C-alpha cells in the first residue's frame, strides 16, 4: 500500500512527491528501530534465563543445541553483546532528525551543468 502511494505521481509536475518519499523513509526508519528494540528485549541478559531453555527446546536434537549446551558461557556473552549493539542502534535510529531521513540523490537531477559553453 505504501509503495503504491509513494509511486503516485504529482499530477501538476509529473514527478514523485518528495513528501511521499520522505514519509516512506521515515516509515522504514521506525520499523528498523522497532526491530532493533525487539531484538534487544529478546537478547537482554535478564531475559536469557527464560529465552535460553526455550531456544534449547526448539533446537532439541540438533547439533546447534549441543553446541549451545557445551558453550553456554560464549552463548551468554554473544547474546549480551548483541543486546548492547541492538539497543544502541535502536536508540540511534529512533533519534535521527527528520532532515537526515530524507533520501539524497547521488547526482541531483535539476543541477545545472558546469560545462563552459562559451569558447
Beta strands, then each sheet from edge to edge (+ up, - down):
end
